[in-house]
Amino acid sequence: MAKTDTRKVASLLREYAHRTSLRGDNPYRTKAYLRAADSLAALSQPLDRIIAAGALTRIPGIGDAIADIVRKLYETGTHPSLEKLREEVPAGVLELFAIPGLRPDKILKLHQALGVNSLAELEAAAKADRIRPVKGLGASLQTKILQNLAIARSSETRLHLHKAAALLEHAVMSVAQEHPEFSRVEIAGDFRRGCELVSDLALVALGKRRTEIEQSTLRLVVADNKHFGASLLEATGSAAHLEQLRMHATERGFALRPDGLYRGRKLIASATEQEIYQALDLQFIEPELREGKGEIERAARRQLPTLVRDEDLHGILHSHTTASDGTETLEAMAEATRKRGFEYYGVADHSQSAHYAGGLSSHEIAEQHREADRLNRQYGGEFRILKGIEADILADGSLDYPEHILKQFDFVVASVHSRFRLSEKEQTERIVEAIANPLTTIIGHMTGRQLLRRPGYELDVDKVLRACAKHGVAVEINAHPWRLDLDWRWHQKALDYGCIFSINPDAHSIRELDHMHWGVEMARKGGVPRTRVLNAMGLAALLAHLSKRKCTSKTGGRRRSPTRKAVA
């Protein structure tokens, strides 16, 4: 009997996961199956070789139990439990899992109550208003389905950055183990370009000759030392950047090919990307900027910015603790932040209207501030906890505490967490009103989007950015990989208006503090330099900045954006 290929095994395991969830099995088990399926899809070596070596459990997310399932799927193309599950619902029902936010119990009810067996039938039922009257489904679910159908159709092969990172890290390790002759393995594709969603899992390895290998969803390019830079450039993309770079080369008498830059038959540059850009008289273009959006023209004029780096950040200004909906205490989060080399930790738990997230009462605020004072005395000036809040922006644009309470905080992150369905005009006016509040420091996750889950609410982003620039309010780059909001495509406009940014993890646990890196990636992709990032300030400079803003708010004076020098 022919063995099942890796891609098919991953697909079967994903089917197994979805079918078990429809039965109401443990959701953590379902997630484990899905994680294992993702890991299989990104394998860099043949599955048969891994099984023969008894190395299945070395793959991230695969323990003994899942390894047994994988072996059975590989050997027979099915599994006894999977066959039983297939008798319960048709295959087309599994298409509904592509809809962001549609839970297994709702999928099962759509199938049982309305006979929905595919995405096409789901769309027809929603458009015919057949979902709204069904008890347990309703109008809000019908609206969500109609909104998210487009996301479902576009997200089949895309991964969030943190998931792609885990798969690629494992792929690099497995390629190195499988091919000890490769002295270097680099990540390429849209992950290297810092794209918020990743579809091109690509690696470039240094070997003896150039070749390209496709295994499941992973693309492996092998290049020798002489042509490594050209291969890395080609495998990184984007297609638009490479096409424009080829045109730029042609206009100057060169030919840019996948294996290097030529003048006639003579190879001019190919060993490194830097050599290729230099030979074309271009400033080096960082991978994140390679999207065909004018970066080549700016590189020719030597006008590309020096992009912000992880090590440029001195602290964080949006994080949660057990006081609201976090999983760790203030002390634990602050200590974990200090151990990561930062100078300050800005706590910003939810405000009182966020009942769903345990928002803080005035009494709880006082308790947290006493705890922060106690810890700050222990740190003795070597590290600082800053007292902040993530204040809900209410429907009328006011913030979720009276002025005398807001003045007790070092900083205020103002965010929308409700009334997403306001019109564009109403939503925009609401947020602009919050920005005009003298006590607002940062606008949090401005558009409210959640990648592959929901689009942002209707908003005139341009108008909001202009208001931020006018009032000196920082625009958050929310580093949570499900958000990455504000979208990097707006960053240049914000820079042009004079906005500053704040890169924050929106962490609810110690592990999520490391989301900061994804925020830096988005800032780099948007062309943001260190001098325009609020938390690239050292502690003394930041405290001076926050103090100045509070003094201005007390006197009622007009606030202005800090100068680039001030932020630096």
N, C-alpha and C positions, 0 to 999 in steps of 0.2 A: 504494500500500500504506500502511495506517495505521501511524504511528510508534508505538513502544512507550513507555508512560509511565515516569516516573522510578522509581516504586516497583517496577515490573516489571523494569526494567533492573538495579536493585540486587539484586533476588531472583535474577535469572539469573546475575549475576556471582558471587553467593554460591554458587549451585549449581555453577558452573564451578570455583570454588575447592575445594569439597568433593570433586568428582569427580576433580580432578587429584590431590588428596591420597590418594584411594583407590588411585590408580595408583602411588603411591610417589614422586611428584614432590618437588622441593625444598620443604621445609616453609616456608622463608622466602618463597618465591614464593606459596604458599598464603596465608600471613598477609598478604602485600601485596594480594592479591585481596580478602581479607575486609576489610581496612582501607579499601580503595577503595569497597567495597560499602556500608560504614557511612557514608562521606562522602557517597555518592550519596543514601542514604536520608534524610540530614539537609539536603539542598539547600533553599534558601529561594527559588529562582527556577526557572523551567521549564528542563528539560534541553535542549530544542530551542534555546532562546536561547543557552545556554552553548556548545553545539556550533557554532551559526551564527557565534558570535563567536570561535571557535577558542580558547576559554578552558578546555577540559577539563583541561589540565595545571596550571591554577591551583588546582584542587581538591586538598586534602591527600590524599596517597597515590596520586595518579594521574600516572604518567609517560607517556612516548610509547607504550610497548608496551601498557599497560593502556588508554590513551585509544583506541587502535585497536580493541581488543576492545569497549569501551563503545560506540563509534560503530556497529560492526557489530550489536551487540545492539539498539541503539536503532533502527536502520534496518530490520532484518529480523526482530527478535524472537528471533534465535538466532545461532549462530556455527558454522562448519563443525567446529571442534575440539570444541565442546560436543555436537554431534550424534553424533560418533564416540564420545565418552565415555558418552553415554546408552545406547549399545548394550551397555555392559559390566555395568551393574547397574541394577535397577529404581529408579524415583524414590523409592519408600518407604524405601529403605535410607538415604537422606539424613536421615530423621527421627532416626536414631540419633546424629547429631552433636550433638543437644541434650543428651545425657547427659554431665555434667561428667566429665572425665578419661578418657573412652573414646576411645582413639587410633584413627586411620584403619585401621591394620593389624588391630586387634581387630574393628573394624566389618566389615571385609572377611571376616575369618575367621568371624564370626558368620553372615554371609550365606552363605558358601560351605560351611561345615561343618554348619550347622543350618537353612539356608533362611530365616533371619530377614530379613524385608522391611519391617518397620514397628516403631514403638514398641510397639504392642499385641502383636505377635508376640514382641518381645524380652521384654516383661513375662511373657508366657505361658511362654516358654522358661525364664526365671529361676525362676519360681514352680514349674515342673514339675521343677526340678533338672536340666535338660538341659545347662546351661552348664558346671557343675562338672567332669564327666568328660572334657571335650574338652581334649586336649593343646594348650597354648598359650593356653588361656582360664582355666579353673580356678575353685576355690571363692572366692578373694578377689575376682576380677572379678565373679562372680555376686552376691556380697554387695554390692559397690560399686554394681552396676546397680540392685539392689532399693532401696538407700538413696537413690540419686540420681534415680530416676524422678520423684519429686514435684518436685525442683528443676527437672528438664527441662520439666515441664508448666507451671511458673510463671514461667520465665525467658525466654520467647521474645522478648518485646519490651523487656526490661530491660537497661540498660547500667551498667557500673561507672562510678563518678563521673569518673575521669580520662578515660575514653573519651567520656562525654557532654560533658565540658568541652571537649575538642578539637573535637567536632562543633558545639557551640553557639558557640564562639569563631569558627569559620569561618562559621557562619550569620549571626552579628552582622555580620561583615565583608562578607559578600556582600549582605545586606539593605541595608547602608549604601551599597554601590557601586551596587546596582540601583535604590535609591530615595534619591537625594541630597536629596530634599525632606523626609526624615525626620531631624529634628535630634537625635533621641535614640532609642537602641535598648537595651532592658533584657532580661536573661534572667529568665524567670519559671518557673512549673511546679515540679515536685518537686526539680529541681536547685537552685533558689533556696532551697528549704526544707532543703537539706542532706541529702536522703534518700540512704541508702547505695547504692541502686540506682535508676536513673532510667528512667522510661517515658514521661514527658510532656515532650517537647522543645518548649518554648514561649518565644516572644519577645513583648515589647510595644514598639511603636514610636510615637513622637510624630509625628502627622500632622494633617491638616485635619479628618478626620471619622472616627467610630468604625466599624470594620468588622473582620471576622475572616476570615483566609485560611488554608486548610489546603493545604500542599504536601508530598506524600509523608508523612513521619512528623513534620514540623515544623508547629507551629501558630503563626501570626503574628496578633497582635491589634494593630490600629491605633486609637489614641485621640487626641483633640485635647487641648490643654493643660488645658482646664477639667475633663476627665474622666480624665486620665492616671492619677492615684492610684487611683481606683476600679477602673479596668481592670487595673492592676498587681496590686491586691489580689485581684481575681476570678481572674486568670490564674495567680496563685501558689498559691491554695488554702490548705490542703486542703479537700476537700468537707465534712469534719466540722467544721473550724474555721469555715468560712463559714456553715454551717447554724447553729451555736451563736451566731455573731456576729449573724446575722439575728434569732434569738430574743431575744438581749440587746437589740438595737435596738428590736424590737417591744414589749418589756416597758417601754420608756421612751418610747413614743410616736413612734418613728421607723420608717422602712422602708428597709432596706438593699437596694439594687438593683445590678445589674452596672455601672450608670453613675453611682452615687453614693448618698449618704445623704440621705433626704428626710424632711421633716415635712409631711404632707399632700402638696401639689403643689410645695412649696418645696424647692429643692435646698439642703441645709445644708453638705455637705462632699463634695468629689470630686477636687480637684486633687492632693492628696497623701494617702498612707496615714496619715501622722501626723495630718492634720486629721480624718480619719474616726474614728480611735481616740480622739482628744482630744474630739471632739463627743459620743462615747459615754461620756465620763468614764472612759476606760481608759488605763492606762500603755501606751506603745507596745509592741507585741508583735513581737519580731524574727521574721523569716520562718521560721527554723529551729524555732521553738517552736509553729508554727501547725498542730497535729495534733489539736486537739479533745480534749486530755488535761488539762483543768483550767486551761489558761493564761488563759482569759478571767476566771475567778473570781479567779485570783491577780493579774491585771492590775487588776481592779476594787479589790483591796485594796492595790495598789501593792507587791506582794511578788515581782515578777519579778526575777531576779538580773541583774547586769551581766555579760554573758557574756564569756568569754575571747576574745581576738583574736590574730591571728598575731603582731602586734607585742609582745604581752605575754610571749612566750617568749624566754628568754635563752640556751638551749642545747638540745642533744639528748642522750639517754641510752640509745640503743640503735641501733647501727650496726655494719656489718661491713666488713672490709678483706680484702686478699689473703692475710692470715694464715690466714683460714679460707675462706669461699666468696664473698668480695667481689671486685670487679673492679679496685679501686684501692688504692694503698698507704695506710698510716696518714697519712703526710705529705700526700698528695693530698686525702684525705677531710677532714682537719683544716683544711687551707688553704681548701678549698671552703666549709666550714662557717663559717670566719672571714669570708670574703668575703661571705657572706650576712648578716652583721651580728650573728652570735651571739657569746656570750662564752666558750662552752666546747663541746667535742666529746667525748662519752662513747663511747669505743670499747667494743663488747661482742661480740667474736667468739665463735664457737661453742666449747663445751667438749669435752673429750677423747672422750666417748662418741659424739659426732656425727661418726663416721668419714666418713659420706657428704658432710659439709660441711667436711672438713679441720679438725676440732676441734683445739684447741691442747694440746700436751703441756706439762708443767711447764717444760721447757727453752725452748719457744717463747714461753711467757708471760714468762719472764725476758728474752728478746730483745726482745719488744714493749715491756716496761716500760722497758728501757734506751733504746729509740728514743723513747718518749714523754718520758722525762726530757731527752733531748737536744733535742727539739723545744721542750719547755717552756722550757728555758734560752734558746733563740733568741727565743721570744715575750716573754720578760722580764716576765711578769705581765700583759700586755695581752690574752692569750688563754690558755686552759688546755685541755690534753688530760687528760681524766679516765680512769683505768684501770679498765675494767669487764670483765665477762664475761657471756655468756648461758649460764648453767649449766643443763644438762639436769636436770630433776627425774626421778630414777630411780623405778622401780616402787614402791619402799618409801617414797618421799617424801624421801629424802636427796638432797643436791646432788652434782654430778659431780666434786667435788674434796674432799680432806680439809680440815679446818678451817684448818690452817696455810697452805695455798695460798689459800683463800678470803679470808683476812685480808689478803692482799697487795693486794687490789683496793680501789678507792675505792667501788665499788658493784657489786651483783650483781643481774642480771636472771635470775630463775628461770623456766624455761619447760618445757612438756611438748612433746616431739618424737617420742614413741614410745608404744606400748601404748595406742592410742586406744580399743581395744575393752573396756577394763576396765568393770565395772559402775559405775553412778552412785555407789554407796557407796564402792567401791574408788578410783575416780578422785578423788572429793571428799576422801577421807581422805589420799590421796597429796599433793594440792595443799595442803591445810591443814597437813600435816606440814612441807612446804617453807616455808610462810609462817611457821611457828613457829620456823624456824631464825633465830637472831639476826643472821646475816650476809646474809639476804635483804633486798634493798632494794626491788625491783619484781617483781611477777608479770607476766610477758610473755604477750601474746595468750591470755588466760585460757581461752577455750572452744575454741581451735584451729580455729575455723571458717574456711572460705575461700569467699567469696561466689560463688554460681553454680557452685561446684566440689564442696564437701562441707559437710555440716552440722557443727557442733561436736560434741565427744564428750559423752557423758552426764555431767552435772555438776549438783550442787546449788549453783547460783551464789549463792543467798542465803547459804548457810552459808560459802562462800568469802569473800564480801564482809565478813561479820561477823568472820571471822578476820583479814582485812586491816586492818580498823578496830582490832581489839584489839591487833595487833602493830605497827601503824604502817607496814605495807608498802603501797607505792603500787600502785594498779591501773593497768596500762598501757592507754592508748588507742592501739592499734597503728594507725599511720596508713597502712600499706600498703593501697592501694585494693582489694586482693583479700581483705583481712582485716577492717579497721575493727572490731577486737575489743578491748575489750568493747563489745557492742551497746549503742547509746545508750539503749535502753529500760530498761536496768539502772542508768543513771547516777544517777537521782534516788534510788533505793534506796541506792546507795553513799554518796551525799551525806548522806542521812538517818542512816546508820550512823556517819558521821564519816570516811569514807575520803578519801584524797587520790589524785590521778591523776598519771600521767606520760605526756605526749603524745610519741610517738616514731615516727620514720619507718621503722625496721627496714630502713634503706637498705643496699643491696649495691653501689651505684654512686653517683657524684656526682649524676647526674640524680635519683635516688630520694631525695635529701635534701629535695627539694621536696615530697615526699609529706606533710611536716609539715602543710601546709595542710588536707589531708583529715582529719587527726586533729583539728585545731582545729574543723573543721566538725562532726565527730561530737560533740566536747565541747560545742559550742554547742547542738547539737540535744538533747543530754542535759541542758541547763540548768546546765553547769559554769561557775562563775566563776573568774577568775584566781587568787583566794586559795586555791583548792583544787587547784592544779596545781604539782607539784614543780619542774618545769623553768621555771616562771614566776619562780622565785627567781633573783636575781642570783648571780654566781659566789661572792661572799663568804658570802652567806647559805646557799647550797647546801653549800659546803665545811663551814661550821659545823654544818649539819644532819647531813651524812654523818659528820663527826667525832664528833658527839654519839652517833650510833647505834653507831659502832664502839666507843666507850668503854663504852657500856651493855652491848654484847655481851661485852666482855672481863670485866666485873664480874659478868655473869650476871643483871643487873637486869632487871626487867620493862619491856618497851618500850611506850610509849604513842604514840598518834597525835599528830603535831605539831599545835599549835593553828593556827587559821586565821591568826592574827597572824604565827606563825612562818613559815608558807608564804608569806605576803604579803611 
